[in-house]
Each structure stands twice: as C-alpha cells, then as structure tokens.
C-alpha cells in the first residue's frame, strides 16, 4: 500500500518524491524493517513522553482529536500523530501542539530516508520513524498516536510501553490486508478485525474499549488475555449514557460532560472513549473541567464537516454542503443517522475501487435527490455503473467536484463523500486547509 502527498516547499517535496517511490514489497509483513530502521537512529521510540495509543476501524481519529483537545485544555504540551493527511503531509505530525514546520519536516524525512538505505522501508514505516524521531527530540508532556492500518502489523506497534491503549468501533475495512488468510488467526471476519486491532495491547497496560458484539468482543478479550493486558470494557468497567449530556461513570466516580461540537451522534461515543482512556492511565492527570472544555473545542476535519464559504461552496450559494471522508458501511450508517429527519440531499461521491460501492449509498437509500460520481484524486476509483445496484436514481458522472456542484439542480443541500483523498482535495479547493 502507498500514499501520496505534495508540498509547496521544495525541500519537503524532494523528500515526498522519495517517499512516493517507496512501496511495500509483495508478501512482506511484520515489524522487522521498522525495528531495524529505528535501531539505526538510536531507537527513539524507547524514550518518548507517555503515549496514548489508539486503534479502531471508525472513530480512532476523532478519539485522538478529543484526547489532544482535553490534554491541551489541561495545559499540557501534546505531540500527536494521526493519519492520513487530507491536504498536507505535515498534518500527520503535530509537534508540541503545532503542525510540523516545513524545514523541520524536510530535514527529518531526509534523515530517515538516508538511514533506511538498503532496508527498503515502506511509506508508512518511514513516516512512523520520522514521527517518533521528532517526538523524541522535542519536549512534550504526552503523545497521542493513532495506528494506521490494523494494529498488529502497523508500524506504530513497535511501541513497547504506552500509558494506555484504546480501541474505537470495529467494522470491516481494508479486507485485502486485514483479512488475508493466516494460520492461527480468527476465521470470522469481524473477529479477525478485532484480533488485529486488539494486538496493540501490551503486558500490564490498560486496553480501553467500546462495547462490541459477542464475536469481536470474545476476540478482543482473548487477544488481550494472551498478551497480559487488562481490558477496561464499556458496559462492564466504564459506562457512558449519552442524552442531553454524556453521563460518564467508572470506579473513580461520575462525570457529567457536554455533548461534542462535532456533528454526529457517534461523536459522543468517541469522546466517551477518550475520557475512559484518560481515566484508566496514571501518566498524566486531566480534570473533569478540562475534559469538558476539550470535548467542546475538539475539531476533526472531513468528518461530517459543514464546509464554510469558499470557491466550491460559492457554486451552490445559500445551500449547506457537508463533507465526509467515510468509505465503509459503518461510516455510511453514521452519516445516515446524522441526516435522519433532514430533507433529502444531493450526493457527490468518489470512492476507491477497492472499497464496497454500496457502503455509503445503501444506508442512505431514500435520502438522495441525485447521485453524481467523481474521481478519487490520484487513485483508481469505482465507475458510475458500479453504484447502480444501490440506488434507483440515474447516476451522473463528472470530471471534478466543481463540475458536479455546478450542475446540481437549484434546490437541495449536498453531501460530498466516499474517500478521504477526495475530502482532502475538496478542502484544498475550498481553501479550508486543516491546521
């Protein structure tokens, strides 16, 4: 698997060109290469500030956003590693509260790429090592680190002793990688996904989880037990009742917390997981008041984001344009739940060819006024006919989001959805760069 990035900074672009030439050698799985690269650079992962490590299918990025916001509301200095980037590669590495600066990023990537000569590291391995090197060298109070793909074989899983690990929601995604046949792993798909995610657990380190269906739950518990990690399970070890507020309780007591500003009912669950992670670790202390401020201030772009004024939204004046990078069935369900009760809207979608074409349209059945298909920038994407089985509406095809928006009928709001790569392009074209 590869990723792509561009930069206006010549020094950064030179290193991104080198990164773009990397690939994951066919059939090579494991952490040996990333460990070897880290060793050449002095094993920076072994001396980071306390780490909060988050995995999951949907919600892990939002959970990281809540963690960072709550920690910063407490006055702590936070490093954060999230993925993928939407517009700029710099979004992946937040150093002491700010996106990494271009000169620092260019030097860091060059150092890691040079050190990897002969090891044939992947894009993600280089990115992870560069992140750990930055977090090792610059002081901070705590690190928030999101896994990339899965957990067990994700490059971030070289972390030996995080302060706490967390797992957000579980669903089917990245099937070619996470469900590849392998002896000794669960055969039932969702149980296998749970096994992969829960494998970020570490001996003696609390693993804080949402509640799950019986099969994935059994897999999480068995995996954690085999590793020696205590599991803090929602509904057994901590509770969050979401109504007008988030009423949270665990063995330490109860908290009444506000609902997030981020739209979507699922965001309260992500915020509750972040609270539970902070409550089940001892490396840093965060007050209930700081948790409340962080829940309200957290921002996470391209997740049910209402686009602001810009060149794209100017094409449909007076109408709301929603943007969501969701591309799997759980994301489609969350979007449909948020839009329940709202008038039907126009769907503009671009989805990678390796994703389920019905993942978004099926949950939104009956909610669409029209369906327009656009490319997913830089990637092979589904063709319009791939979506036909999932909607009774005629499907239009356009070369760009701008063309699709300009061609919309005069009434009705719009939802742009289907890929984080598409979402990043939309934010760039609408001049709403994540900061």
N, C-alpha and C positions, 0 to 999 in steps of 0.2 A: 504494500500500500504506500502511496505517495501523497504529498500535499504540495500546494503551490502558493507562492507569495511574490509580491512585487513591492518595491520601495522607491521613493523619490530620492533617497540618499544613495549616492554612487557606491560608497563603501559597503553599505548594507546590501545593496543589490548584487554586488560582486560575490558576496558570501551566499546570498539566496540562490544565485545561479549555480553555485557549487552544491548547495543543498538540493536543488531541484534535479540534479543529475544523479542523486543517490536513489537506490531502490532497495527493497527487502529481498535478498537472494531467495529464489524459489526453494521452499521446503525448510528454510532456516527459522526455527522458533527457539525461544529461550532467552535468558538474560546474560549469557556468557559474553557477548560482544559489548554490551553496555557496561558490564562489570570491568571488562578489560580496558575500555576507554576511560572509565573513571579512575582506574588504578594508575594509568599513565599521567593523570592530572592530580594525583595525590589523594584520591578518594574524598572529594569534598562532601559527598552525601553523608559521610560519617560524622560531620561536625556542623550540622545545620541548627538553627534555632528550633524549638519544639515544632513538630509537624502535625497538622491535621490533614489526614489523607482520605479522599472521598472517591467512591466508585458508584456505579449505577447506570441504568440504561437511559432513563429520563430523569431530570431534576438534579443531577450532580453539579452542573454548572451553577444553577440557581442556588443550591445549598452552599456552594463555595462563596457566592456573592453575599449571602446572608452572613456567613461566618466572618468574611472580611469586614462587612459593614458593622457588625456587632463588636468585633475586636477593636476596630478603629474608633467606634463610639466610646469605648472604654479608655481611649487614649494610647493604645498600643501601636507599635510600628509593625506593619504586616507586609511580608513578601507573599505574593500569590502567583500560582501557575495554573492557568486554565487553557482550554483548547476546545475547538480550533479557533484560530483568529478569524475575524469577519472581514476586516479591511486591511489591517496592517499586521505583519508578523509580530511587531512589538507587543500586541495585546496578549501574547502568550506568557510574557514575563513581566510581572509588576514588582518592581524593586522598591522596598520601603514606601509603599503606597502610591507609586507613580509608574506609568509605563516606562520600560527601559528606554533610555535615550539612544538615538541612532549611532553615535560614535562608540558608545559602550557596547551596543549590540554587535556592531561590525567587528570590533576587536575580539569580542567574546567568541563569536562564531568562527572567526579565523583561527583562533587559538585551538578550539575544539576540533575543527576540521583538519587542521595540521596534525594534531595529536592522533587523529584517527587513521593516519596513513597506514595502509596495509590491513586494517581491521575490517574494512568495507561496512561501516556503520550505516544504519538507515536514517532517514529524515528525522524520525521520532526519537531515535537514540541520541543523535547529535543535539536535538532541541532539549531533551531532558538533561543531558550532561551540561549544556550551556546554562540551563536554568539553575541546576544545583551549584555550579561554579559561582554564579552571580550571588545566589543566596548565601553561600559560604563566605564570600569575601566582604559583603556589605552587612553591617549590623542590623538586626531587627529583633523583635520580641517573639515572633511566631511566624510560621509558614503555613499557608493554605495551599494544598496541592491536589489537583484533580487528575485522576487517571485519564488516559487517552482511550485505548481500545481494550475493553475487558477489564483485566486486573491481574490475573495470574502471570501473564506473559508481557504485561505492559512495562515499558522501560522504567516507570516510576516505582515499580515494585521491588527495586533494589533497596529501598528504604528499610533499614533494619529495626528501628525502634521509634516509630511515631508515637505521639502522645495519645492519639485516639484515631480510630478508623471509622468510617461511616459508609453505609450503602443506601442509596436512594431507591427509587422504584426500579422494578425489574420487568423487562419485556424482551421480545425477540428483535434483535438487530445485529448487523454485521455477521449474518449467518455463515458466510463462506469462511470466516476466520474463527468465530467463537463456537460454531457447531461442527467444525471439521472432525471427522471420526478420530478418536484417540482412545486406546485401551485404558481402562481404569477410570474413565470419566462417566458421569451420568448419561444415559441414553435419551431420557425425556428432555426435549429442547429447553424448557424453562428451568428445569433443574440443572441442566448443564450451564446455562447462563448464570444461574445463582452460584454454582461452583466456581466459575471463572471470576465473578465479582468478589465473592467472599474470600478468595485466595489472597487478597491484600492483607488479610488478618495476620497478626504477629503474636508470638507467645506472650501471654500476660498483658496484652494491650487491649483495652475495651473495643469491641466491634459493635457500633450502634446502628440499628437497622429500623426500617419501616416494618409494618406487618405485611405478610405475604400469604399467598395461597399455600395449601399443605405441601405440595411437591417442592416448590422452590424453597419454602421455609425449612423443610427437612434437609435439603441440600446445604443451605446456609449453616444450619446448626451442626451438621455432620462435618462440614469443612472446617468450621471454627474449632470444633472439638478436637479434630485431628491435629490442628496447629497449636492448640492450647490457648486460644483466645476466649475470654469471657464475652458472651453476647448480651447486649442490652437491647431487648426487643420491644418495639412499640406494642402496647396492649398487654404486656407482661411485666416489663421493668420500667417503662415510662408511658405516659398517656398524654394525648393532646385532643381536646374536644374543641372542634372548630365551629363556631357560630358567629355571633357578633364580635367576638374576640377569640383568641387562642387561649383556652384554659389548659395550662400545662401542669403536670404533676409527676413527681418521681419520689424516690426515697428521701431526697433532700427537702421536699416541700412542694408548694404550689406557686404558680405564677399566672397572672392574667396579663396577656400580651396583646398588642393591637394586631389587626389583620395587615398584611403587607400592602404596600402601594402598588406593587407589581400585579397586573391583572391576571385572573385565572384562579379558580378555587384551589387548584393543586399547589399554588404558591404557599398557601398557609401550611400545607404538609411539608414542603421543603424547608420553610422557616422553622417548623417544629423540630425537624431532624437536626438542623443546625444548633438549635437550643439544646437538644438532648446530647449532642456531641460535646458541647462546651460544658455541660453539667456532669459528664461522665469522664472528665480528664482533670488532672491536677497541675498541669504545667503552667497554665495561666488562669487568672480569675477575671470573670466578666460579671458585672452586676445585672440584676433584672432590669434596671433602668437603662443600661447600655444596650441590653438585648432589645428592649422596646424601641429605642432610637434607631438601632441598626435595622430592625425589621421594616420600619417605615422608610428608611433612607436608601435601602438596597436598590440597585438598578442592575438589570441584566439585559443587554440589547438583543433584539431579534427573537424575543420570546413574548408573543402577544404584545408586541410594541406598536403603539399608535404613532405613526410617522408624523413628524412635525412639518412646518412649512419648508418647501424646497422645490427644486426643479421637477421632481417626479410628481409630487402631490399637486403642483400647480397645474398639471394636466387634467386633474379631476377636482376643480375648485369646489369648496363647500361640502366635500364628502370625506368621510373617515376612511383612511387606508391603514389596515392592520398588516403587520409583518411578523411572520413566524418561520423559523428555520426548521420546524418539525418535519420529519420524514418517515416516521413509523406509526404503527397503529395506535399505540398509547398516546403519542402526540396528537394524532387526529381526534381521539376521544376527548382529550383535554381541551382542544380548540372548540370542538362541538359543544362541550359542556359550558364553556365560557360564553359562546354565542347563543346559547339556548334562550329563547324569548326575544332575541333581537330580530329585526327584519332580515330576510334572505339577502345575500350579497354576491358580488361577482368574485370568482376565484381565478387568480392568475398563478399558475403553478409551473415550476421547473423541478424535475426530480431525477436524481442519478439513476442510470439504467440498472444498477444492482439493488435498487430498493423496490418494495412492493408498490405497484402503481395504484392499488386500492387503499393504501394505508390512510390517506387523508380524505379522499373522495367518499369512501364508504361511510365513515362516521358522519360526514357532512351531507349525506343523502337528504334531499328535500330542502337543504339550506342554500342552494346555489341558484342564482339568477342566470349565470352564464359560466362557462369554463373556457379559459384560454391557456394554452401551453406555450411556454417559452424555454429557451435553452438553459442548462445549468452551466454557468461560465467555466470553461476550461475542462469540462468533464463530459463523458458520454452520458447522454440523457435519454429518458423514455420519449418515444414518439407519441404524437397525439392519439393514434389508434390504440395504443397500449391502455389508455384510460377509458376507452369507450364502454367496456363491460361494467363500469362502476357509476355511470351517470346516464340518465335518459336524455340529457341535453346534447345538442350539437356541440362539437368541440372545435374551437378556432385555434389557429397556430400563428404565432408571431415571432419575429426575429429578436425582439427585445421586450423588456418590461415596459419601456416607454411607449413602444408601439401598441402594446396590449392595453395600457391605460388610456391612451389617446383614442382608442377605438371603442371604449366602453359605451353602452347606452347611457342616456342622460341622467337616469336615476339609479340609486343604489350605491352602498358603500362597497369596498373592495378588500379582499384578503390576498396577500402575496405569500406563498407558502411552498414547501416541498424540499428545500435544501438550504443549509447554512451557507453554501457557496453562493447561491442566488441571493440570500439575505445580505451577505456582505457586499455584493455588487449593488443592491438596492440602496443600502446605507451610503455607499460611496457616491452613487449618482444623485442621491437626495442631500448630499453634503451633511450627513449626520454621522461623523466618524466617532466610534467608541473611544472614550478617554479613560 
